[in-house]
Amino acid sequence: MILLCGYFTILILATLFLVPLLFAAACRLLKTDETIKFRVYFKTGLYLLFAGFAGSCLAAFIVMGLKALDVKIGWLETPLHFLFWIGLGIWIVSKNLKWNWMIGILTLVGFIVIFILSLFPVRGAVGFFAKLYSVPSGAMEDTLQVGDLVLADQLYYGHSFFNKTSRYFASHKPCEGEIVIFRYPLDTSHNFVKRCVGTPGDVVLYKNKVLYLNGVRQNEPYVKHTDSMVEAPGSDAGFNPPSVIGPGSPLADGSKTSRDNFGPVTVQPGHYFMMGDNRDNSLDSRYWGELDEKLILGKATCVFFRKTEDKVIYQPLP
């Protein structure tokens, strides 16, 4: 919860400072009016940000009222929010900068461009500490659902710059049972989310759908099985796509392993063994091998938003 509050606090404060600052700097560089001081431009930019929030709230109340009266507005809902912001923005520019409405419109358009461009450095700076990720598949069901927005602590495991360096600023290393977000080893343009089940030096054995770590059977109440059939070693049935078998996979050497039976394998230094909670439908370390720690992005801390009928907002993860 602290990370979530900190994430949005930094995001809001960075936006409140950077956008008005760039707006004021642009107005002074363009020499729109030499008599207007820098702080007046800055204050106007700040007011325009609040106008966007106020306009959205006002439009939301109107939309709610119309819906209560069974008035269908359809696609007009989004433009309505934007129109209220435009109206308030023109009024603010005209009042603070004493410009006519035409100059006010042009100024507001410039502010919107600056606002959009400012999101990139703000997002990058905030993303160094925390970031929201969308769950791409059902491999972590029922813990995570497809489309869940998950907040990751980006500093928990430290940073590997460009996924090439050692990890810096790390306060922890991944432990068994933690949910980790990382770059897919066979295609780093995609992000995956799995549970860590093995750390460097651990001996991992998966026998008849049961996980053993260093010879000890693991208690995994979060695991889900959708297929009652147990694949025998060497079986080609079930979820075993050869096109995604990586060179580090237990399946790559042609050994008698399968989805439900593989190992034992010893996790090498600097790597982790990852598996999805939905064990029968998860593309994980059984297929592409152990995860290099350089590809780790962060620790999943909570489900920030789940688009279901009950609209889950903030659900901590173990």
Secondary structure, DSSP 4 states (H G I P E B T S, - for coil): -HHHHHHHHHHHHHHHHHHHHHHHHHHHHTTS-TTS-HHHHHHHHHHHHHHHHHHHHHHHHHHHHHHHTT---GGGHHHHHHHHHHHHHHHHHHHHH---HHHHHHHHHHHHHHHHHHHHHHHHHHHTTEEEEE--SSTTTTTS-TT-EEEEESSTT-B-GGGTSPPBS-S----TT-EEEEE-TT-TTSEEEEEEEE-TT-EEEEETTEEEETTEE---TT-B------PPTT---SS--GGG--TTSTTTT--S--SSEEEEEEPPTTEEEEE-SBGGG--SHHHH-PEEGGGEEEEEEEEEEE-STT-EEEEE--
